[in-house]
C-alpha cells in the first residue's frame, strides 16, 4: 500500500501543503511501501486539482533527503511535455540521491490546456510518448548510446548519473492511447484508475495473461483510489445507496511490490 500526494483534504483545486513532509515521514514509519508525487505543471481550474503544486523532481529531491526507506514514485510524469533527456537526467539523479528508491510512473497527459503552452500537439501525444520512452530507456541503459530519434540525435556523448540498479522501473498510467499488449511488452507494470469491479477484474486478468510468460519477472498491476478518513458520524448515504463522506483523506495506490532486479523496500 502506498500514498499519492497531496496527503490532505482540501477545498478547491490547491492544497495547503502544510506538514506534507512530516506526513510522508509518518507514512514511512507506519510501513507504507511508497509515496508518489504528481506532475501537474499548470493549474486548470476546470480540470481537477494542482497536485502537490511543487515540481515533482524538486520535491522528490527533498523527499530523498528527508526519508530513508520508503519508495519514491511518480504518478505520473507527463512524458510528451518534457524532452526525454531532461526526464532521464532528473530520474537518475533522484534514484542516486535516494539510494535506488525511484519508481517512475509515466503518462501521456490528459489536460488539454498544457500542450499548446509547451508548444506540443495534443493529437500527437501518443506517438511522442512512445518516442520519449524509447529515448529515455536507451540513454539510461546504454553507455555512450547512438541515438537517432525524431526527438534528437546522440553520438559520442553519455548521460550521467546512472541509475543505482542499472535501470529505472517504469509503470504505465492508464492506457495512454496505447495498445495493452505494447504496455505489457514495454513497461514494468501498469498503474490504473478505479473502474467498476467487473472491469477491474477483467483488466487484471488480461494483464496477467499478457505478462505471465515474460522473462523479465513479475510485472505488478497497481490501482489508485481515494481513501476518505472521517469520523463515523460524518458518513452519509448517497442516492445510489453508497456510503460517502466529505473528502478528507488522501490518494492511495496498492498492489505494487518491488520490480524485478531491485530489492524490496518496506513492502506491506
Backbone as numpy.savetxt, mean C-alpha at the origin, in Angstrom:
# Nx Ny Nz CAx CAy CAz Cx Cy Cz
-2.85 -8.82 11.36 -3.69 -7.64 11.36 -2.81 -6.40 11.36
-3.13 -5.45 10.49 -2.38 -4.21 10.44 -3.31 -3.02 10.48
-2.74 -1.83 10.45 -3.52 -0.60 10.49 -3.15 0.28 9.31
-4.11 1.10 8.87 -3.90 2.04 7.78 -4.16 3.45 8.31
-3.26 4.35 8.04 -3.44 5.73 8.49 -4.52 6.43 7.67
-5.18 7.44 8.27 -4.94 8.03 9.58 -5.61 7.23 10.70
-4.94 7.13 11.83 -5.44 6.35 12.96 -6.27 7.23 13.89
-7.37 7.72 13.38 -8.25 8.54 14.21 -9.60 8.67 13.54
-10.60 8.99 14.33 -11.89 9.36 13.80 -11.92 10.87 13.60
-12.52 11.31 12.52 -12.54 12.75 12.27 -13.70 13.11 11.37
-14.14 14.35 11.48 -15.19 14.87 10.61 -14.55 15.65 9.47
-15.14 15.54 8.27 -14.58 16.24 7.14 -13.44 15.47 6.50
-12.73 16.06 5.54 -11.72 15.33 4.78 -10.32 15.33 5.38
-10.05 16.16 6.41 -8.67 16.32 6.90 -8.57 15.93 8.37
-7.74 14.92 8.69 -7.57 14.52 10.09 -6.70 15.52 10.84
-6.73 15.42 12.16 -5.92 16.32 12.98 -4.47 15.86 13.06
-4.24 14.56 12.97 -2.92 13.93 13.07 -2.32 14.06 14.48
-3.12 14.42 15.43 -2.63 14.56 16.81 -2.25 13.19 17.38
-1.03 13.07 17.85 -0.59 11.84 18.49 -0.48 10.64 17.58
-0.33 10.86 16.28 -0.31 9.73 15.35 0.88 8.81 15.57
2.07 9.36 15.70 3.25 8.52 15.87 3.12 7.70 17.15
2.61 8.32 18.18 2.42 7.59 19.45 1.40 6.46 19.29
0.35 6.67 18.49 -0.62 5.61 18.24 0.03 4.45 17.47
0.87 4.77 16.53 1.56 3.72 15.77 2.51 2.95 16.67
3.20 3.64 17.56 4.06 2.95 18.52 3.23 2.05 19.43
2.04 2.51 19.81 1.16 1.69 20.64 0.71 0.45 19.86
0.41 0.62 18.56 0.03 -0.53 17.74 1.17 -1.54 17.65
2.38 -1.05 17.55 3.54 -1.94 17.52 3.65 -2.73 18.82
3.51 -2.06 19.95 3.59 -2.74 21.24 2.46 -3.76 21.41
1.30 -3.47 20.81 0.15 -4.37 20.92 0.25 -5.58 20.01
1.25 -5.61 19.14 1.45 -6.78 18.28 0.87 -6.66 16.89
0.45 -5.46 16.47 -0.01 -5.31 15.09 1.14 -5.63 14.14
0.80 -6.28 13.04 1.82 -6.72 12.10 2.38 -5.58 11.27
1.53 -4.61 10.91 1.98 -3.58 9.98 1.20 -2.30 10.18
1.76 -1.21 9.68 1.05 0.04 9.53 1.34 0.54 8.12
0.29 1.00 7.45 0.44 1.44 6.06 0.01 2.90 5.94
0.79 3.64 5.20 0.45 5.04 4.94 -0.12 5.17 3.54
-0.88 6.23 3.32 -1.57 6.41 2.05 -0.91 7.50 1.21
-1.16 7.45 -0.07 -0.58 8.38 -1.03 -1.70 9.24 -1.60
-1.91 10.42 -1.02 -2.96 11.34 -1.48 -2.29 12.70 -1.71
-1.72 12.92 -2.90 -0.96 14.15 -3.11 -1.79 15.42 -3.09
-3.06 15.35 -3.50 -3.90 16.54 -3.56 -5.24 16.29 -2.89
-5.77 17.31 -2.25 -7.08 17.20 -1.62 -8.18 17.49 -2.64
-9.06 16.54 -2.81 -10.25 16.73 -3.63 -11.44 16.61 -2.68
-12.04 17.73 -2.27 -13.12 17.68 -1.27 -14.31 16.82 -1.68
-14.45 16.57 -2.99 -15.57 15.75 -3.45 -15.23 14.27 -3.53
-13.98 13.90 -3.15 -13.56 12.51 -3.30 -12.75 12.09 -2.08
-13.42 11.56 -1.09 -12.73 10.96 0.05 -11.96 11.96 0.89
-11.03 11.43 1.70 -10.29 12.26 2.63 -8.85 12.46 2.16
-8.06 13.15 2.98 -6.69 13.51 2.61 -5.66 12.52 3.13
-6.10 11.33 3.53 -5.14 10.36 4.06 -4.49 10.89 5.33
-3.18 10.61 5.48 -2.46 11.13 6.64 -1.81 12.48 6.33
-2.17 13.09 5.20 -1.77 14.44 4.79 -0.29 14.49 4.39
0.60 14.01 5.25 2.03 14.07 4.96 2.40 13.21 3.75
3.45 13.62 3.05 4.00 12.80 1.98 4.33 11.41 2.53
3.95 10.35 1.82 4.14 9.01 2.40 5.61 8.65 2.66
6.52 9.08 1.77 7.92 8.71 1.96 8.55 9.47 3.12
8.22 10.74 3.25 8.73 11.51 4.39 8.21 10.92 5.70
6.92 10.58 5.71 6.32 10.04 6.93 6.91 8.68 7.27
7.15 7.84 6.27 7.76 6.54 6.52 9.19 6.69 7.04
9.88 7.74 6.60 11.21 7.99 7.14 11.15 8.27 8.63
10.16 9.07 9.05 10.00 9.34 10.48 9.64 8.07 11.23
8.71 7.28 10.67 8.30 6.05 11.34 9.44 5.04 11.42
10.33 5.06 10.44 11.50 4.17 10.50 12.33 4.45 11.74
12.43 5.73 12.10 13.24 6.11 13.26 12.50 5.95 14.58
11.18 5.88 14.55 10.39 5.87 15.78 9.79 4.49 16.10
10.02 3.51 15.25 9.56 2.14 15.48 10.72 1.18 15.29
10.52 -0.07 15.72 11.63 -1.03 15.64 11.29 -2.33 14.93
10.03 -2.75 14.97 9.72 -4.08 14.45 8.50 -4.13 13.53
7.57 -3.21 13.66 6.34 -3.26 12.87 6.67 -3.05 11.39
6.04 -3.81 10.52 6.24 -3.63 9.09 5.66 -2.28 8.66
6.39 -1.57 7.81 5.96 -0.27 7.30 5.54 -0.43 5.86
4.30 -0.06 5.56 3.80 -0.29 4.21 3.14 0.93 3.62
2.79 0.83 2.35 2.01 1.86 1.66 0.73 1.24 1.16
-0.34 2.06 1.16 -1.64 1.59 0.69 -2.39 2.76 0.05
-1.97 3.17 -1.09 -0.86 2.63 -1.86 -0.22 3.74 -2.68
1.02 3.54 -3.13 1.70 4.53 -3.95 1.06 4.55 -5.34
0.68 5.74 -5.79 0.07 5.89 -7.11 1.21 5.93 -8.14
1.52 4.80 -8.72 2.69 4.67 -9.58 2.68 5.60 -10.80
1.55 5.80 -11.49 1.59 6.64 -12.69 1.90 8.11 -12.42
1.75 8.57 -11.18 1.98 9.98 -10.88 3.44 10.29 -10.56
4.28 9.26 -10.43 5.69 9.47 -10.10 6.56 8.74 -11.11
7.74 9.29 -11.34 8.68 8.54 -12.17 9.16 7.34 -11.36
9.27 6.17 -11.98 9.65 4.97 -11.22 11.02 5.05 -10.57
11.94 5.87 -11.11 13.24 6.03 -10.45 13.08 6.72 -9.10
12.20 7.73 -9.04 11.94 8.39 -7.77 11.32 7.41 -6.77
10.36 6.61 -7.25 9.72 5.63 -6.38 10.72 4.60 -5.89
11.57 4.12 -6.78 12.56 3.10 -6.41 13.57 3.66 -5.40
14.03 4.88 -5.63 14.99 5.49 -4.71 14.38 5.68 -3.33
13.15 6.18 -3.29 12.48 6.41 -2.01 12.21 5.09 -1.29
11.72 4.09 -2.03 11.39 2.81 -1.42 12.62 2.12 -0.86
13.70 2.11 -1.62 14.92 1.46 -1.13 15.51 2.20 0.06
15.37 3.53 0.08 15.86 4.31 1.20 15.10 3.97 2.48
13.76 3.94 2.40 12.97 3.58 3.57 13.26 2.15 4.00
13.43 1.25 3.03 13.73 -0.15 3.37 15.04 -0.25 4.15
16.05 0.48 3.71 17.34 0.47 4.42 17.22 1.12 5.80
16.58 2.27 5.86 16.48 2.99 7.13 15.68 2.21 8.18
14.74 1.38 7.71 13.90 0.61 8.63 14.43 -0.79 8.89
15.54 -1.14 8.29 16.07 -2.49 8.48 15.32 -3.54 7.71
14.82 -3.20 6.52 14.14 -4.18 5.68 12.69 -4.39 6.02
12.00 -3.35 6.49 10.61 -3.50 6.93 9.58 -2.97 5.94
9.98 -2.58 4.74 9.03 -1.97 3.81 8.23 -3.02 3.04
6.93 -2.80 2.96 6.02 -3.60 2.14 5.28 -2.61 1.24
5.52 -2.66 -0.05 5.06 -1.62 -0.96 3.73 -1.99 -1.62
2.68 -1.26 -1.24 1.42 -1.35 -1.96 1.43 -0.35 -3.10
0.94 -0.76 -4.27 0.96 0.09 -5.46 -0.45 0.15 -6.06
-0.73 1.24 -6.77 -2.05 1.42 -7.37 -1.92 2.29 -8.61
-2.97 2.26 -9.43 -2.99 3.11 -10.62 -3.54 4.49 -10.32
-4.26 4.66 -9.22 -4.84 5.95 -8.88 -6.31 6.02 -9.26
-7.10 6.67 -8.40 -8.54 6.72 -8.65 -9.13 8.12 -8.45
-8.28 9.14 -8.33 -8.77 10.51 -8.16 -8.47 11.29 -9.44
-9.48 11.46 -10.28 -9.23 12.05 -11.61 -8.56 13.41 -11.59
-8.80 14.25 -10.55 -8.23 15.60 -10.56 -6.71 15.60 -10.44
-6.13 14.51 -9.95 -4.69 14.49 -9.75 -3.92 14.37 -11.05
-4.46 13.68 -12.03 -3.69 13.37 -13.23 -3.35 14.60 -14.07
-4.29 15.48 -14.41 -3.90 16.68 -15.15 -2.96 17.58 -14.35
-3.06 17.59 -13.03 -2.17 18.41 -12.21 -0.72 17.96 -12.34
-0.52 16.65 -12.57 0.82 16.10 -12.76 1.19 15.98 -14.23
0.35 16.50 -15.11 0.62 16.41 -16.54 0.47 15.02 -17.11
-0.38 14.20 -16.46 -0.58 12.82 -16.89 -1.96 12.62 -17.49
-2.05 11.65 -18.39 -3.32 11.31 -19.04 -4.05 10.27 -18.20
-5.22 10.63 -17.72 -6.00 9.70 -16.90 -6.28 8.41 -17.66
-6.61 8.52 -18.94 -6.96 7.33 -19.72 -5.79 6.38 -19.95
-4.56 6.88 -19.81 -3.40 6.02 -20.05 -2.76 5.49 -18.79
-3.44 5.63 -17.65 -2.80 5.28 -16.39 -2.54 3.78 -16.24
-3.38 2.95 -16.83 -3.17 1.50 -16.68 -1.88 1.07 -17.37
-1.64 1.57 -18.57 -0.41 1.23 -19.28 0.81 1.81 -18.59
0.70 3.07 -18.16 1.83 3.69 -17.47 2.14 2.96 -16.16
1.11 2.45 -15.50 1.34 1.67 -14.28 2.22 0.46 -14.59
1.89 -0.28 -15.64 2.68 -1.47 -15.99 4.11 -1.08 -16.35
4.27 -0.01 -17.10 5.61 0.44 -17.46 6.40 0.86 -16.23
5.74 1.55 -15.31 6.41 2.02 -14.09 6.85 0.87 -13.21
5.98 -0.13 -13.05 6.32 -1.26 -12.20 7.48 -2.06 -12.79
7.49 -2.23 -14.11 8.60 -2.95 -14.74 9.91 -2.19 -14.55
9.88 -0.89 -14.75 11.07 -0.05 -14.56 11.56 -0.15 -13.12
10.62 -0.03 -12.18 10.93 -0.13 -10.75 11.64 -1.43 -10.42
11.11 -2.54 -10.91 11.69 -3.85 -10.63 13.11 -3.95 -11.18
13.28 -3.53 -12.41 14.58 -3.70 -13.08 15.67 -2.92 -12.36
15.41 -1.65 -12.01 16.48 -0.84 -11.43 16.83 -1.25 -10.01
15.89 -1.90 -9.30 16.18 -2.33 -7.93 16.75 -3.74 -7.86
16.49 -4.55 -8.86 16.86 -5.96 -8.77 18.03 -6.33 -9.67
18.62 -5.36 -10.37 19.77 -5.60 -11.23 20.80 -4.51 -11.03
22.07 -4.88 -11.06 23.13 -3.91 -10.96 23.44 -3.33 -12.33
23.60 -2.02 -12.39 23.89 -1.30 -13.62 23.00 -1.80 -14.77
21.69 -1.71 -14.61 20.78 -2.27 -15.61 20.78 -1.46 -16.91
20.47 -2.17 -17.98 20.26 -1.51 -19.27 18.75 -1.40 -19.46
18.24 -0.18 -19.42 16.81 0.05 -19.48 16.46 0.83 -20.74
15.51 0.31 -21.49 14.93 1.02 -22.62 13.42 1.01 -22.41
12.89 2.13 -21.98 11.47 2.22 -21.62 10.90 3.52 -22.14
9.59 3.56 -22.42 8.97 4.84 -22.74 9.14 5.88 -21.64
9.48 5.43 -20.42 9.63 6.33 -19.30 11.08 6.78 -19.09
12.02 6.21 -19.85 13.42 6.62 -19.70 14.38 5.55 -20.16
15.65 5.95 -20.25 16.71 5.02 -20.66 17.84 5.09 -19.65
18.41 3.93 -19.34 19.54 3.85 -18.42 20.62 2.96 -19.02
21.87 3.41 -18.94 23.00 2.60 -19.34 24.24 3.14 -18.64
24.99 2.26 -18.02 26.24 2.66 -17.38 26.09 3.37 -16.05
24.92 3.29 -15.44 24.70 3.92 -14.14 23.86 2.99 -13.28
23.86 3.24 -11.99 23.16 2.34 -11.07 22.41 3.16 -10.02
21.41 2.52 -9.44 20.58 3.17 -8.41 21.00 2.66 -7.04
21.23 3.57 -6.12 21.53 3.25 -4.73 20.59 4.04 -3.83
20.27 3.47 -2.62 20.74 2.21 -2.05 19.98 1.01 -2.63
20.42 -0.17 -2.23 19.73 -1.39 -2.62 18.82 -1.85 -1.47
17.75 -2.57 -1.77 16.90 -3.10 -0.69 17.68 -4.06 0.21
17.28 -4.14 1.46 17.97 -4.98 2.42 17.97 -6.44 1.99
16.80 -6.93 1.52 16.68 -8.34 1.13 16.66 -8.51 -0.38
17.36 -7.64 -1.10 17.57 -7.71 -2.54 16.38 -7.29 -3.38
15.17 -7.39 -2.83 13.99 -6.94 -3.55 12.94 -6.46 -2.55
12.04 -5.61 -3.00 10.98 -5.09 -2.14 9.66 -5.74 -2.53
8.98 -6.38 -1.61 7.68 -7.00 -1.93 6.67 -5.95 -2.38
5.94 -6.27 -3.44 4.97 -5.36 -4.03 3.59 -6.00 -3.99
2.63 -5.29 -3.40 1.23 -5.75 -3.38 0.39 -4.84 -4.25
-0.39 -5.44 -5.13 -1.31 -4.68 -5.97 -2.54 -4.29 -5.15
-3.00 -3.05 -5.34 -4.21 -2.60 -4.66 -5.37 -2.57 -5.64
-6.43 -3.31 -5.35 -7.57 -3.39 -6.26 -7.18 -4.05 -7.57
-7.94 -3.75 -8.61 -7.64 -4.31 -9.94 -6.73 -3.39 -10.75
-6.88 -2.09 -10.56 -6.03 -1.15 -11.28 -6.13 -1.28 -12.78
-7.32 -1.70 -13.28 -7.53 -1.89 -14.72 -6.57 -2.94 -15.31
-6.15 -3.88 -14.49 -5.25 -4.93 -14.92 -5.96 -6.28 -14.87
-5.50 -7.20 -15.68 -6.01 -8.57 -15.64 -5.54 -9.25 -14.35
-6.41 -10.01 -13.72 -6.06 -10.64 -12.45 -4.89 -11.61 -12.62
-4.83 -12.29 -13.75 -3.71 -13.20 -13.98 -2.39 -12.43 -14.03
-2.40 -11.25 -14.66 -1.19 -10.43 -14.70 -0.79 -10.03 -13.28
-1.76 -9.65 -12.46 -1.47 -9.28 -11.07 -0.84 -10.46 -10.34
-1.39 -11.65 -10.53 -0.87 -12.84 -9.86 0.55 -13.16 -10.32
0.83 -12.98 -11.60 2.15 -13.31 -12.14 3.21 -12.26 -11.80
2.79 -10.99 -11.66 3.74 -9.89 -11.60 4.00 -9.38 -10.19
3.02 -9.45 -9.31 3.17 -8.89 -7.97 3.32 -9.99 -6.92
3.55 -9.56 -5.68 3.79 -10.50 -4.59 2.58 -10.71 -3.69
1.48 -10.03 -4.00 0.28 -10.17 -3.21 -0.79 -9.22 -3.70
-2.00 -9.38 -3.17 -3.14 -8.60 -3.65 -3.85 -8.00 -2.44
-3.95 -6.67 -2.43 -4.68 -5.95 -1.39 -5.98 -5.45 -2.00
-7.11 -5.93 -1.45 -8.40 -5.61 -2.05 -9.27 -4.88 -1.04
-10.36 -4.35 -1.53 -11.31 -3.61 -0.71 -12.27 -4.59 -0.03
-13.42 -4.12 0.42 -14.35 -4.98 1.15 -15.66 -5.10 0.38
-15.71 -6.00 -0.60 -16.95 -6.22 -1.32 -17.88 -7.14 -0.53
-19.06 -7.44 -1.05 -19.92 -8.42 -0.39 -19.19 -9.74 -0.16
-19.59 -10.45 0.88 -18.86 -11.65 1.31 -18.71 -12.68 0.20
-19.77 -12.89 -0.60 -19.70 -13.89 -1.65 -18.65 -13.51 -2.68
-18.62 -12.24 -3.07 -17.61 -11.80 -4.03 -16.20 -11.91 -3.46
-16.08 -11.61 -2.18 -14.77 -11.72 -1.55 -14.30 -13.17 -1.54
-15.20 -14.09 -1.24 -14.84 -15.51 -1.25 -14.41 -15.94 -2.65
-15.09 -15.45 -3.67 -14.72 -15.78 -5.05 -13.38 -15.17 -5.41
-13.13 -13.95 -4.95 -11.83 -13.32 -5.21 -10.69 -14.13 -4.61
-10.89 -14.56 -3.37 -9.84 -15.31 -2.68 -9.59 -16.64 -3.37
-10.65 -17.34 -3.74 -10.50 -18.63 -4.40 -9.80 -18.47 -5.75
-10.19 -17.45 -6.49 -9.53 -17.18 -7.78 -8.05 -16.88 -7.59
-7.73 -16.09 -6.57 -6.33 -15.75 -6.29 -5.54 -17.00 -5.91
-6.13 -17.84 -5.10 -5.43 -19.08 -4.71 -5.18 -19.97 -5.93
-6.14 -20.05 -6.83 -5.96 -20.85 -8.04 -4.83 -20.32 -8.90
-4.76 -18.99 -9.02 -3.75 -18.39 -9.89 -2.35 -18.43 -9.30
-2.24 -18.51 -7.99 -0.91 -18.45 -7.35 -0.48 -19.78 -6.75
-1.33 -20.78 -6.81 -1.03 -22.05 -6.13 0.25 -22.69 -6.67
0.46 -22.61 -7.97 1.64 -23.25 -8.55 2.82 -22.33 -8.71
2.76 -21.14 -8.10 3.84 -20.17 -8.26 5.08 -20.64 -7.53
6.22 -20.64 -8.22 7.46 -21.12 -7.63 8.07 -20.14 -6.65
7.53 -18.91 -6.56 8.10 -17.91 -5.68 7.59 -17.97 -4.26
6.73 -18.94 -3.94 6.23 -19.07 -2.59 4.84 -18.46 -2.43
4.37 -18.45 -1.20 3.02 -17.99 -0.88 2.85 -16.51 -1.23
1.72 -16.19 -1.87 1.38 -14.81 -2.18 0.09 -14.46 -1.43
0.16 -13.51 -0.51 -0.99 -13.24 0.36 -2.10 -12.48 -0.34
-3.29 -12.65 0.18 -4.46 -11.86 -0.19 -4.85 -11.08 1.07
-4.87 -9.76 0.96 -5.19 -8.91 2.12 -6.45 -8.13 1.85
-7.17 -7.81 2.90 -8.42 -7.07 2.79 -8.37 -5.84 3.67
-8.77 -4.70 3.11 -8.83 -3.46 3.88 -10.28 -3.17 4.26
-10.46 -2.68 5.47 -11.80 -2.35 5.93 -11.71 -1.32 7.04
-12.84 -0.82 7.50 -12.88 0.09 8.64 -13.33 -0.66 9.88
-12.73 -0.32 11.00 -13.19 -0.80 12.30 -13.67 0.40 13.10
-14.92 0.36 13.54 -15.48 1.43 14.34 -15.33 1.08 15.82
-14.60 1.90 16.55 -14.38 1.67 17.97 -15.23 2.66 18.74
-16.37 2.18 19.26 -17.32 3.06 19.92 -17.85 2.40 21.18
-18.46 3.21 22.02 -19.17 2.67 23.17 -20.40 1.91 22.68
-20.77 0.85 23.38 -21.89 0.01 22.96 -23.18 0.82 22.82
-23.34 1.83 23.64 -24.57 2.62 23.60 -24.65 3.50 22.37
-23.54 3.67 21.67 -23.55 4.55 20.50 -24.00 3.83 19.24
-24.13 2.51 19.30 -24.53 1.75 18.13 -26.00 2.00 17.81
-26.30 1.91 16.54 -27.68 2.06 16.10 -27.91 1.09 14.96
-29.15 0.83 14.64 -29.49 -0.08 13.56 -29.91 0.70 12.34
-29.30 0.37 11.22 -29.60 1.05 9.97 -30.87 0.48 9.37
-31.46 1.15 8.35 -32.67 0.62 7.70 -32.46 -0.77 7.11
-31.21 -1.07 6.73 -30.94 -2.39 6.15 -30.77 -3.46 7.21
-30.85 -3.06 8.48 -30.72 -4.04 9.55 -29.31 -4.24 10.02
-28.32 -3.47 9.47 -26.94 -3.60 9.90 -26.70 -2.72 11.11
-25.83 -3.18 11.99 -25.45 -2.37 13.14 -24.39 -1.38 12.70
-24.62 -0.10 12.95 -23.68 0.93 12.53 -23.34 1.82 13.71
-22.34 2.66 13.51 -21.92 3.58 14.56 -21.19 4.73 13.92
-21.08 5.86 14.63 -20.30 6.96 14.09 -18.87 6.54 13.85
-18.27 7.06 12.78 -16.92 6.66 12.44 -15.94 7.24 13.45
-15.32 6.37 14.22 -14.35 6.84 15.20 -13.23 5.85 15.37
-13.00 5.06 14.35 -11.95 4.07 14.43 -10.86 4.36 13.44
-10.32 3.31 12.82 -9.21 3.47 11.89 -9.29 2.40 10.83
-8.60 2.64 9.74 -8.53 1.62 8.70 -7.72 0.43 9.19
-8.06 -0.74 8.70 -7.33 -1.94 9.08 -7.16 -2.83 7.88
-6.11 -3.62 7.89 -5.87 -4.57 6.82 -5.43 -5.88 7.45
-5.97 -6.98 6.93 -5.63 -8.28 7.49 -5.30 -9.28 6.42
-4.68 -10.38 6.82 -4.42 -11.47 5.90 -3.13 -11.36 5.14
-2.12 -10.66 5.67 -0.91 -10.43 4.91 0.33 -10.80 5.71
0.72 -12.09 5.74 1.94 -12.48 6.42 3.17 -12.04 5.64
4.34 -12.28 6.21 5.58 -11.84 5.57 5.75 -12.48 4.21
6.13 -11.71 3.17 6.37 -12.27 1.85 7.53 -13.25 1.88
7.56 -14.14 0.89 8.62 -15.11 0.79 9.96 -14.39 0.66
10.99 -14.92 1.36 12.31 -14.35 1.25 12.61 -13.29 2.29
11.62 -12.90 3.09 11.83 -11.92 4.12 11.40 -12.51 5.45
12.14 -12.27 6.52 11.77 -12.84 7.82 10.48 -12.25 8.33
9.62 -13.07 8.96 8.40 -12.53 9.53 8.72 -11.56 10.65
7.95 -10.46 10.71 8.18 -9.45 11.73 6.89 -9.18 12.48
6.83 -9.66 13.71 5.71 -9.30 14.59 4.37 -9.66 13.99
4.28 -10.79 13.31 3.03 -11.17 12.65 2.08 -11.80 13.65
0.79 -11.48 13.53 -0.20 -12.11 14.41 -1.28 -12.73 13.56
